[in-house]
C-alpha cells in the first residue's frame, strides 16, 4: 500500500520541482474532453464493427482452446504415448 501511495504522489513531486521554469509558463493547460461512444466521431463505421467481431471470435477461440481444452489434450497425448 505504501508503494502505491508513493507512486501516486510522484507527479506532485515533479510538478513542484518545475515551479520556476519559464517553459511551464509558456505551455497552456490542455482541456480534456470526454466523449461517450455515441458522441465520438467514428471514421471507420462498419469496418470497425467487423474487425471487432473478428477480434472477439479469435479471442474466444484462443481462450477456449488454451485455457479449457489444452490441459485435456496434454493429458490425452501423455496417455497415448505411454501405451
N, C-alpha and C positions, 0 to 999 in steps of 0.2 A: 504494500500500500504506500509506503514511504517513497519507493522508487517511482511509482506512478505520479505522486504529487510533485516530485522534483522535476520530472519530465513535463508535467502540465504547467509548471511555473517558469520554465526555461524561456519562453517567449517574452515574458515580462522583464527578465534579466537583460536580454538583448535589447529590448526596446528602451530601457532606462539607460543603457550604455551608449545609445545613439542620440541622446537628447541635444547635444551641442553640435551636431553635424549639419553643415549647410545643405547637403543634399536632401536631408529629411524635410526641410522647409520648402524645397522646390517640388517635391513629389506630393501630389494631392491624394487624399484618401479616396479610394475607389468605392463606389456603391455596389452592393451586392443585390442582384435582382433574382429572386427565386420564382421559378415558374413551375406550374404543375404539368403533367403530361398533356393535358388538353390545351394548355395555353402555349406550349413550346412550338417552335417552328420546325415541323418535321419535313425535311427536304427529300427524304427517300420514299416516303409513302408505303406502297405495297412491298417494295424490295426489302425494307426494314422488317416488315412483318414476316416475310418468307424466310429471311435469314434468321430471325428469332425462332421460327418453327424448326428450322434445320438444326440450330444450336440445341434446342430443347430435346429433339429426337436423339442427337448424338450423345448428349449428356445423360439422358435416361438410359440409353443402351450401354454406355460405359459404366455407369453406376450399377446397373443390374448385373452385368457380367462380372465386373471386377469385385464388387462387394458381396454379392449373393451367390453367384454360380462358380466363381473361381475356387473357393475352398472345396466345394464338392468335386470339381474337376480334378484338383490336385490329389484329393483322397482317392478318387476313382482311378487315376493314372498310376498312383502308387500301388493300388490293389492289382491292377493289370500287370505291372512289371514284376510283382512278387510271385505270381503264379505262373 
